[in-house]
Amino acid sequence: DACIGWVRNQTALIRPLIIVCLGATAAKAVISNDLRITSARGKWVKKGSVYIMPTFHPAALLRDESKKRPFWEDLNEVKRKLGELKNE
């Protein structure tokens, strides 16, 4: 909460095509407070002209190796979407 204003200002200046939210805390701050990371991960959310991909925090991968494959798939989807957006 203390940093969200700064993050919004930086986002407005940078105007990214894609934001990747690593973990529930980031995703809740950027997308929605009631977000559940296990059900939201891997699904695009579009706010304005920005595509947002929620996914697991890297620390979660260290605690639970079964999350590595979905995390990898999410990052591959980000790469695919970035290529798609750059070709528009």
Secondary structure, DSSP 8 states (H G I E B T S, - for coil): --SHHHHHHHHHHH--SEEEEESHHHHHHHT-TT--HHHHTT--EEETTEEEEEE--HHHHHH-GGGHHHHHHHHHHHHHHHHHHHT-
